[in-house]
Amino acid sequence: MSAKFGPAGSADSFHAMGYRKTAQMPEYLEKLGLNAFEYQCGRGVRISREAAQELGRLSRERGIALSLHAPYFISLSSIEKEKRDKSIDYILQSAVAADAMGADRIVVHSGSCSKMTRRQALELAQDTLRRAVEVLDQNGLGHVHICPETMGKINQLGDLDEVMELCQVDERFLPCIDFGHLNARTLGSLKTSADFGKVFERMENCLGTDRMRRFHSHFSKIEYTEKGGEKRHLTFADTVFGPDFEPMAEWIVRKNCSPTVICESAGTQAEDALAIRRYYESILKQTGESET
């Protein structure tokens, strides 16, 4: 197995090249040299079953691995039980759509702390996820991996340790390590290869080698502020904010990982995903490895 690389949603070049429909995405990605795509349901799961199945069929024909981003308004740690219950339904809707398109990973935002302590928020989120996975099992969707995401704003639930704890709710959960978010919430801590290595070591120590190797990932350079953390997504052309993708790619090879890496650059996510893939492949060649 090898790593997969692709964009989150439609890059500017998708439309610039004359494409208009989501069903054309696999052709576009194949033309660029990418092999993954994350379908965005941030504002709600609106894709029909038929459209999802078509996207899945066309993606399989071109070797494109699919994942799905669940709605942004999921609130695993809300103090209101009704919102937590609705979040479970949104996760179910996401899993149904993902399954229809042949995707087996849904990315879920971890939540916020609101007026609670971080520990209280984490415990609520853990309970919501326990109930969510029960609902997926009851609906024959237990094979769809829930991927709790590391978040970029300092006051949000979802630092690296919190995501590790959320993933321990069920052994089928995979972490979504958003390196841009981690860098933003820690005000630029991901600089050296050793900094990235600590993230991989933390995953392996908490979740085991198998889940570490299959982790899901988001990557982009992100502008941040000292007070709040994440401010806005940038492109790889930025030279002020990080993080750089090279250390991540090197650790993927060093740890023999096969993640799906989704680029969330602002408008150039496809081109930047390709830059990551090309660098990753150059490292494989240097180390005598090969893609399978």
Contacts in CASP RR format, 6 or more apart in sequence:
PFRMAT RR
TARGET T0000
AUTHOR 0000-0000-0000
METHOD contacts of the structure
MODEL  1
MSAKFGPAGSADSFHAMGYRKTAQMPEYLEKLGLNAFEYQCGRGVRISRE
AAQELGRLSRERGIALSLHAPYFISLSSIEKEKRDKSIDYILQSAVAADA
MGADRIVVHSGSCSKMTRRQALELAQDTLRRAVEVLDQNGLGHVHICPET
MGKINQLGDLDEVMELCQVDERFLPCIDFGHLNARTLGSLKTSADFGKVF
ERMENCLGTDRMRRFHSHFSKIEYTEKGGEKRHLTFADTVFGPDFEPMAE
WIVRKNCSPTVICESAGTQAEDALAIRRYYESILKQTGESET
1 258 0 8 1.000
1 292 0 8 1.000
2 258 0 8 1.000
2 284 0 8 1.000
2 291 0 8 1.000
2 292 0 8 1.000
3 252 0 8 1.000
3 257 0 8 1.000
3 258 0 8 1.000
3 259 0 8 1.000
3 260 0 8 1.000
3 261 0 8 1.000
3 277 0 8 1.000
3 280 0 8 1.000
4 35 0 8 1.000
4 36 0 8 1.000
4 65 0 8 1.000
4 258 0 8 1.000
4 259 0 8 1.000
4 260 0 8 1.000
4 261 0 8 1.000
5 34 0 8 1.000
5 35 0 8 1.000
5 36 0 8 1.000
5 260 0 8 1.000
5 261 0 8 1.000
5 263 0 8 1.000
5 273 0 8 1.000
5 274 0 8 1.000
5 276 0 8 1.000
5 277 0 8 1.000
5 280 0 8 1.000
6 29 0 8 1.000
6 34 0 8 1.000
6 35 0 8 1.000
6 36 0 8 1.000
6 37 0 8 1.000
6 38 0 8 1.000
6 261 0 8 1.000
6 262 0 8 1.000
6 263 0 8 1.000
6 269 0 8 1.000
6 270 0 8 1.000
6 273 0 8 1.000
6 274 0 8 1.000
6 277 0 8 1.000
7 29 0 8 1.000
7 34 0 8 1.000
7 37 0 8 1.000
7 38 0 8 1.000
7 262 0 8 1.000
7 263 0 8 1.000
7 264 0 8 1.000
7 269 0 8 1.000
7 270 0 8 1.000
7 273 0 8 1.000
8 38 0 8 1.000
8 40 0 8 1.000
8 69 0 8 1.000
8 218 0 8 1.000
8 262 0 8 1.000
8 263 0 8 1.000
8 264 0 8 1.000
8 269 0 8 1.000
9 37 0 8 1.000
9 38 0 8 1.000
9 39 0 8 1.000
9 40 0 8 1.000
9 269 0 8 1.000
10 19 0 8 1.000
10 25 0 8 1.000
11 267 0 8 1.000
11 268 0 8 1.000
11 269 0 8 1.000
11 270 0 8 1.000
11 271 0 8 1.000
12 267 0 8 1.000
12 268 0 8 1.000
13 32 0 8 1.000
13 268 0 8 1.000
13 270 0 8 1.000
13 271 0 8 1.000
14 25 0 8 1.000
14 28 0 8 1.000
14 270 0 8 1.000
17 28 0 8 1.000
17 31 0 8 1.000
19 25 0 8 1.000
19 27 0 8 1.000
19 28 0 8 1.000
22 39 0 8 1.000
22 47 0 8 1.000
22 51 0 8 1.000
22 55 0 8 1.000
23 51 0 8 1.000
23 54 0 8 1.000
23 55 0 8 1.000
23 58 0 8 1.000
25 37 0 8 1.000
25 55 0 8 1.000
25 58 0 8 1.000
25 59 0 8 1.000
25 64 0 8 1.000
26 37 0 8 1.000
26 55 0 8 1.000
26 56 0 8 1.000
26 58 0 8 1.000
26 59 0 8 1.000
26 61 0 8 1.000
26 62 0 8 1.000
26 63 0 8 1.000
26 64 0 8 1.000
27 58 0 8 1.000
27 62 0 8 1.000
28 270 0 8 1.000
29 35 0 8 1.000
29 36 0 8 1.000
29 37 0 8 1.000
29 62 0 8 1.000
29 64 0 8 1.000
29 270 0 8 1.000
30 62 0 8 1.000
30 63 0 8 1.000
30 64 0 8 1.000
32 270 0 8 1.000
32 271 0 8 1.000
32 274 0 8 1.000
33 274 0 8 1.000
33 277 0 8 1.000
34 64 0 8 1.000
34 270 0 8 1.000
34 273 0 8 1.000
34 274 0 8 1.000
34 277 0 8 1.000
35 63 0 8 1.000
35 64 0 8 1.000
35 65 0 8 1.000
35 277 0 8 1.000
36 64 0 8 1.000
36 65 0 8 1.000
36 66 0 8 1.000
36 67 0 8 1.000
36 260 0 8 1.000
36 261 0 8 1.000
36 262 0 8 1.000
36 273 0 8 1.000
37 59 0 8 1.000
37 64 0 8 1.000
37 65 0 8 1.000
37 66 0 8 1.000
37 67 0 8 1.000
38 66 0 8 1.000
38 67 0 8 1.000
38 68 0 8 1.000
38 69 0 8 1.000
38 107 0 8 1.000
38 262 0 8 1.000
39 47 0 8 1.000
39 55 0 8 1.000
39 66 0 8 1.000
39 67 0 8 1.000
39 68 0 8 1.000
39 69 0 8 1.000
39 97 0 8 1.000
39 98 0 8 1.000
39 101 0 8 1.000
39 103 0 8 1.000
40 69 0 8 1.000
41 47 0 8 1.000
41 68 0 8 1.000
41 69 0 8 1.000
41 70 0 8 1.000
41 71 0 8 1.000
41 94 0 8 1.000
41 97 0 8 1.000
42 69 0 8 1.000
42 70 0 8 1.000
42 71 0 8 1.000
42 72 0 8 1.000
42 73 0 8 1.000
43 71 0 8 1.000
43 72 0 8 1.000
44 71 0 8 1.000
44 73 0 8 1.000
44 90 0 8 1.000
44 93 0 8 1.000
45 70 0 8 1.000
45 71 0 8 1.000
45 90 0 8 1.000
45 93 0 8 1.000
45 94 0 8 1.000
45 96 0 8 1.000
45 97 0 8 1.000
47 55 0 8 1.000
47 97 0 8 1.000
47 101 0 8 1.000
49 97 0 8 1.000
49 100 0 8 1.000
52 97 0 8 1.000
52 100 0 8 1.000
52 101 0 8 1.000
53 100 0 8 1.000
53 101 0 8 1.000
55 66 0 8 1.000
55 101 0 8 1.000
56 66 0 8 1.000
56 100 0 8 1.000
56 101 0 8 1.000
56 102 0 8 1.000
56 103 0 8 1.000
58 64 0 8 1.000
59 65 0 8 1.000
59 66 0 8 1.000
59 101 0 8 1.000
59 102 0 8 1.000
60 102 0 8 1.000
65 103 0 8 1.000
65 260 0 8 1.000
66 98 0 8 1.000
66 101 0 8 1.000
66 102 0 8 1.000
66 103 0 8 1.000
67 98 0 8 1.000
67 103 0 8 1.000
67 104 0 8 1.000
67 105 0 8 1.000
67 106 0 8 1.000
67 107 0 8 1.000
67 147 0 8 1.000
67 216 0 8 1.000
67 260 0 8 1.000
67 262 0 8 1.000
68 94 0 8 1.000
68 97 0 8 1.000
68 98 0 8 1.000
68 101 0 8 1.000
68 103 0 8 1.000
68 105 0 8 1.000
68 106 0 8 1.000
68 107 0 8 1.000
69 106 0 8 1.000
69 107 0 8 1.000
70 90 0 8 1.000
70 91 0 8 1.000
70 94 0 8 1.000
70 106 0 8 1.000
70 107 0 8 1.000
70 108 0 8 1.000
70 109 0 8 1.000
71 90 0 8 1.000
71 94 0 8 1.000
72 109 0 8 1.000
73 90 0 8 1.000
74 87 0 8 1.000
74 90 0 8 1.000
74 91 0 8 1.000
74 108 0 8 1.000
74 109 0 8 1.000
74 111 0 8 1.000
75 83 0 8 1.000
75 84 0 8 1.000
75 87 0 8 1.000
75 111 0 8 1.000
75 112 0 8 1.000
76 84 0 8 1.000
76 87 0 8 1.000
76 108 0 8 1.000
76 109 0 8 1.000
76 110 0 8 1.000
76 111 0 8 1.000
76 124 0 8 1.000
76 125 0 8 1.000
76 128 0 8 1.000
76 129 0 8 1.000
76 157 0 8 1.000
77 84 0 8 1.000
77 110 0 8 1.000
77 111 0 8 1.000
77 112 0 8 1.000
77 113 0 8 1.000
77 114 0 8 1.000
77 116 0 8 1.000
77 121 0 8 1.000
77 122 0 8 1.000
77 124 0 8 1.000
77 125 0 8 1.000
77 128 0 8 1.000
77 157 0 8 1.000
78 84 0 8 1.000
78 87 0 8 1.000
78 111 0 8 1.000
78 114 0 8 1.000
78 124 0 8 1.000
79 114 0 8 1.000
79 115 0 8 1.000
79 116 0 8 1.000
79 124 0 8 1.000
84 124 0 8 1.000
84 127 0 8 1.000
84 128 0 8 1.000
87 128 0 8 1.000
87 132 0 8 1.000
88 128 0 8 1.000
88 131 0 8 1.000
88 132 0 8 1.000
88 135 0 8 1.000
91 106 0 8 1.000
91 108 0 8 1.000
91 132 0 8 1.000
91 135 0 8 1.000
91 136 0 8 1.000
91 146 0 8 1.000
92 132 0 8 1.000
92 135 0 8 1.000
92 136 0 8 1.000
92 139 0 8 1.000
92 141 0 8 1.000
94 106 0 8 1.000
94 108 0 8 1.000
95 106 0 8 1.000
95 136 0 8 1.000
95 139 0 8 1.000
95 141 0 8 1.000
95 142 0 8 1.000
95 144 0 8 1.000
96 139 0 8 1.000
96 141 0 8 1.000
98 104 0 8 1.000
98 105 0 8 1.000
98 106 0 8 1.000
98 144 0 8 1.000
99 141 0 8 1.000
99 143 0 8 1.000
99 144 0 8 1.000
103 144 0 8 1.000
104 143 0 8 1.000
104 144 0 8 1.000
104 145 0 8 1.000
105 144 0 8 1.000
105 145 0 8 1.000
105 147 0 8 1.000
105 174 0 8 1.000
105 216 0 8 1.000
105 260 0 8 1.000
106 144 0 8 1.000
106 145 0 8 1.000
106 146 0 8 1.000
106 147 0 8 1.000
107 147 0 8 1.000
107 149 0 8 1.000
107 176 0 8 1.000
107 216 0 8 1.000
107 218 0 8 1.000
108 146 0 8 1.000
108 147 0 8 1.000
108 148 0 8 1.000
108 149 0 8 1.000
108 176 0 8 1.000
109 149 0 8 1.000
109 151 0 8 1.000
109 156 0 8 1.000
110 125 0 8 1.000
110 148 0 8 1.000
110 149 0 8 1.000
110 150 0 8 1.000
110 151 0 8 1.000
110 156 0 8 1.000
110 157 0 8 1.000
110 158 0 8 1.000
110 162 0 8 1.000
110 163 0 8 1.000
110 166 0 8 1.000
111 121 0 8 1.000
111 125 0 8 1.000
111 151 0 8 1.000
111 156 0 8 1.000
111 157 0 8 1.000
111 158 0 8 1.000
112 121 0 8 1.000
112 155 0 8 1.000
112 156 0 8 1.000
112 157 0 8 1.000
113 121 0 8 1.000
113 155 0 8 1.000
113 156 0 8 1.000
113 157 0 8 1.000
114 121 0 8 1.000
116 124 0 8 1.000
118 157 0 8 1.000
118 162 0 8 1.000
121 157 0 8 1.000
122 157 0 8 1.000
122 162 0 8 1.000
122 165 0 8 1.000
122 166 0 8 1.000
125 148 0 8 1.000
125 157 0 8 1.000
125 166 0 8 1.000
126 165 0 8 1.000
126 166 0 8 1.000
126 169 0 8 1.000
129 146 0 8 1.000
129 148 0 8 1.000
129 166 0 8 1.000
129 169 0 8 1.000
129 170 0 8 1.000
129 173 0 8 1.000
130 169 0 8 1.000
130 170 0 8 1.000
132 146 0 8 1.000
133 142 0 8 1.000
133 146 0 8 1.000
133 169 0 8 1.000
133 170 0 8 1.000
133 172 0 8 1.000
133 173 0 8 1.000
136 142 0 8 1.000
136 144 0 8 1.000
136 146 0 8 1.000
142 172 0 8 1.000
143 172 0 8 1.000
145 172 0 8 1.000
145 173 0 8 1.000
145 174 0 8 1.000
145 216 0 8 1.000
146 170 0 8 1.000
146 172 0 8 1.000
146 173 0 8 1.000
146 174 0 8 1.000
147 173 0 8 1.000
147 174 0 8 1.000
147 175 0 8 1.000
147 176 0 8 1.000
147 216 0 8 1.000
148 158 0 8 1.000
148 163 0 8 1.000
148 166 0 8 1.000
148 167 0 8 1.000
148 173 0 8 1.000
148 175 0 8 1.000
148 176 0 8 1.000
149 158 0 8 1.000
149 163 0 8 1.000
149 176 0 8 1.000
149 178 0 8 1.000
149 181 0 8 1.000
149 218 0 8 1.000
150 158 0 8 1.000
150 159 0 8 1.000
150 160 0 8 1.000
150 163 0 8 1.000
150 175 0 8 1.000
150 176 0 8 1.000
150 177 0 8 1.000
150 178 0 8 1.000
150 181 0 8 1.000
150 182 0 8 1.000
150 185 0 8 1.000
151 157 0 8 1.000
151 158 0 8 1.000
151 159 0 8 1.000
151 178 0 8 1.000
151 181 0 8 1.000
151 185 0 8 1.000
151 230 0 8 1.000
152 178 0 8 1.000
152 180 0 8 1.000
152 181 0 8 1.000
152 182 0 8 1.000
152 184 0 8 1.000
152 185 0 8 1.000
152 222 0 8 1.000
152 224 0 8 1.000
152 229 0 8 1.000
152 230 0 8 1.000
153 184 0 8 1.000
153 185 0 8 1.000
153 228 0 8 1.000
153 229 0 8 1.000
153 230 0 8 1.000
154 185 0 8 1.000
154 227 0 8 1.000
154 228 0 8 1.000
154 229 0 8 1.000
155 228 0 8 1.000
156 185 0 8 1.000
158 166 0 8 1.000
159 182 0 8 1.000
159 185 0 8 1.000
160 177 0 8 1.000
160 182 0 8 1.000
160 199 0 8 1.000
160 202 0 8 1.000
161 202 0 8 1.000
163 175 0 8 1.000
163 176 0 8 1.000
163 177 0 8 1.000
164 175 0 8 1.000
164 202 0 8 1.000
164 203 0 8 1.000
164 206 0 8 1.000
164 207 0 8 1.000
166 173 0 8 1.000
167 173 0 8 1.000
167 174 0 8 1.000
167 175 0 8 1.000
167 206 0 8 1.000
167 207 0 8 1.000
167 211 0 8 1.000
168 206 0 8 1.000
168 207 0 8 1.000
171 211 0 8 1.000
174 211 0 8 1.000
174 214 0 8 1.000
174 215 0 8 1.000
174 216 0 8 1.000
175 203 0 8 1.000
175 207 0 8 1.000
175 211 0 8 1.000
175 215 0 8 1.000
175 216 0 8 1.000
176 215 0 8 1.000
176 216 0 8 1.000
176 217 0 8 1.000
176 218 0 8 1.000
177 199 0 8 1.000
177 203 0 8 1.000
177 215 0 8 1.000
177 216 0 8 1.000
177 217 0 8 1.000
177 218 0 8 1.000
178 217 0 8 1.000
178 218 0 8 1.000
178 219 0 8 1.000
178 264 0 8 1.000
179 190 0 8 1.000
179 196 0 8 1.000
179 199 0 8 1.000
179 217 0 8 1.000
179 218 0 8 1.000
179 219 0 8 1.000
179 243 0 8 1.000
179 245 0 8 1.000
179 248 0 8 1.000
180 190 0 8 1.000
180 218 0 8 1.000
180 219 0 8 1.000
180 220 0 8 1.000
180 221 0 8 1.000
180 222 0 8 1.000
180 242 0 8 1.000
180 243 0 8 1.000
181 218 0 8 1.000
181 222 0 8 1.000
181 230 0 8 1.000
182 189 0 8 1.000
182 190 0 8 1.000
182 199 0 8 1.000
183 189 0 8 1.000
183 190 0 8 1.000
183 222 0 8 1.000
183 224 0 8 1.000
183 241 0 8 1.000
183 242 0 8 1.000
183 243 0 8 1.000
184 222 0 8 1.000
184 223 0 8 1.000
184 224 0 8 1.000
184 229 0 8 1.000
184 230 0 8 1.000
184 231 0 8 1.000
184 241 0 8 1.000
185 224 0 8 1.000
185 229 0 8 1.000
185 230 0 8 1.000
187 224 0 8 1.000
187 226 0 8 1.000
187 229 0 8 1.000
188 224 0 8 1.000
188 241 0 8 1.000
188 242 0 8 1.000
188 243 0 8 1.000
189 195 0 8 1.000
190 196 0 8 1.000
190 199 0 8 1.000
190 242 0 8 1.000
190 243 0 8 1.000
190 247 0 8 1.000
191 243 0 8 1.000
192 247 0 8 1.000
193 247 0 8 1.000
193 250 0 8 1.000
193 251 0 8 1.000
195 247 0 8 1.000
196 243 0 8 1.000
196 247 0 8 1.000
196 248 0 8 1.000
196 250 0 8 1.000
196 251 0 8 1.000
197 247 0 8 1.000
197 251 0 8 1.000
199 251 0 8 1.000
200 212 0 8 1.000
200 251 0 8 1.000
200 255 0 8 1.000
200 257 0 8 1.000
203 211 0 8 1.000
203 212 0 8 1.000
203 215 0 8 1.000
204 212 0 8 1.000
204 255 0 8 1.000
212 255 0 8 1.000
212 257 0 8 1.000
213 255 0 8 1.000
213 256 0 8 1.000
213 257 0 8 1.000
213 258 0 8 1.000
213 259 0 8 1.000
214 257 0 8 1.000
214 258 0 8 1.000
214 259 0 8 1.000
215 257 0 8 1.000
215 259 0 8 1.000
216 259 0 8 1.000
216 260 0 8 1.000
216 262 0 8 1.000
217 248 0 8 1.000
217 259 0 8 1.000
217 260 0 8 1.000
217 261 0 8 1.000
217 262 0 8 1.000
218 261 0 8 1.000
218 262 0 8 1.000
218 263 0 8 1.000
218 264 0 8 1.000
219 245 0 8 1.000
219 248 0 8 1.000
219 261 0 8 1.000
219 262 0 8 1.000
219 263 0 8 1.000
219 264 0 8 1.000
219 276 0 8 1.000
220 233 0 8 1.000
220 234 0 8 1.000
220 263 0 8 1.000
220 264 0 8 1.000
220 265 0 8 1.000
220 266 0 8 1.000
220 269 0 8 1.000
220 272 0 8 1.000
221 233 0 8 1.000
221 234 0 8 1.000
221 235 0 8 1.000
221 236 0 8 1.000
221 238 0 8 1.000
221 241 0 8 1.000
221 242 0 8 1.000
221 243 0 8 1.000
221 265 0 8 1.000
222 230 0 8 1.000
222 231 0 8 1.000
222 232 0 8 1.000
222 233 0 8 1.000
222 234 0 8 1.000
222 241 0 8 1.000
222 242 0 8 1.000
223 230 0 8 1.000
223 231 0 8 1.000
223 232 0 8 1.000
223 233 0 8 1.000
223 234 0 8 1.000
223 238 0 8 1.000
223 240 0 8 1.000
223 241 0 8 1.000
224 230 0 8 1.000
224 231 0 8 1.000
224 241 0 8 1.000
225 231 0 8 1.000
232 266 0 8 1.000
233 264 0 8 1.000
233 265 0 8 1.000
233 266 0 8 1.000
234 241 0 8 1.000
234 265 0 8 1.000
234 266 0 8 1.000
235 265 0 8 1.000
235 266 0 8 1.000
235 267 0 8 1.000
235 268 0 8 1.000
235 272 0 8 1.000
236 245 0 8 1.000
236 265 0 8 1.000
236 268 0 8 1.000
236 272 0 8 1.000
236 275 0 8 1.000
237 268 0 8 1.000
245 272 0 8 1.000
245 275 0 8 1.000
245 276 0 8 1.000
245 279 0 8 1.000
246 279 0 8 1.000
248 261 0 8 1.000
248 276 0 8 1.000
249 276 0 8 1.000
249 279 0 8 1.000
249 280 0 8 1.000
249 283 0 8 1.000
250 283 0 8 1.000
251 257 0 8 1.000
252 259 0 8 1.000
252 261 0 8 1.000
252 280 0 8 1.000
253 280 0 8 1.000
253 283 0 8 1.000
253 284 0 8 1.000
253 287 0 8 1.000
253 289 0 8 1.000
261 273 0 8 1.000
261 276 0 8 1.000
262 273 0 8 1.000
263 269 0 8 1.000
263 270 0 8 1.000
263 272 0 8 1.000
263 273 0 8 1.000
263 276 0 8 1.000
265 271 0 8 1.000
265 272 0 8 1.000
281 291 0 8 1.000
284 290 0 8 1.000
284 291 0 8 1.000
END
